[in-house]
């Protein structure tokens, strides 16, 4: 039982490049989330999904897209990376929406030069 | 939307002392208040949570108190140990489709 896994763990991009972060969970959770963590700013919600085939915007969605084609996977895409997107990205999943425990992945550190 | 403020941003205590971290929230409809611990280089993990129908909850050395009237809640860690050193995040949610809003975190350092 791996829980929530993210790939890749580290990535360096040049401004304007694109990339996709993959999140996979094996707990059969309906709800999945992508957060970014920046120093002094806590965890901010980028996008989330309440089930297979659904996505919704969070607090800071600009510059990101997501897809949830399979229940166990939640992809975060950057179409044209910018230095402001340098951050640590965490995927999370939960059994309950909004008021239940979040299970986080190990994080993906992205640097945009 | 919900706004959660967390203080202090850094906290240093001696081993064995108590530590208190405080959070305030803006939306009086918030009813779920979890606390997450993040060790250096690790993922955040839930350590305790409280719902608005109770005022206090304890789990061994940690406790959370909630004051709905004042819209604030606090994390209390007693008999601190070096392994308590981490960043702690509070959060709040009203439920009903509204996601968790996190505080900005408190770096706790327990010194020997």
Interface residues (C-beta under 8 A of the other chain):
Chain A: X33 X40 X41 X42 X43 X44 X45 X48 X58 X59 X90 X97 X98 X99 X101 X102 X104 X105 X106 X107
Chain B: X1 X6 X9 X31 X32 X34 X36 X42 X43 X44 X45 X46 X49 X51 X89 X93 X94 X95 X96 X97 X98 X99 X100 X101 X102 X103 X104 X105
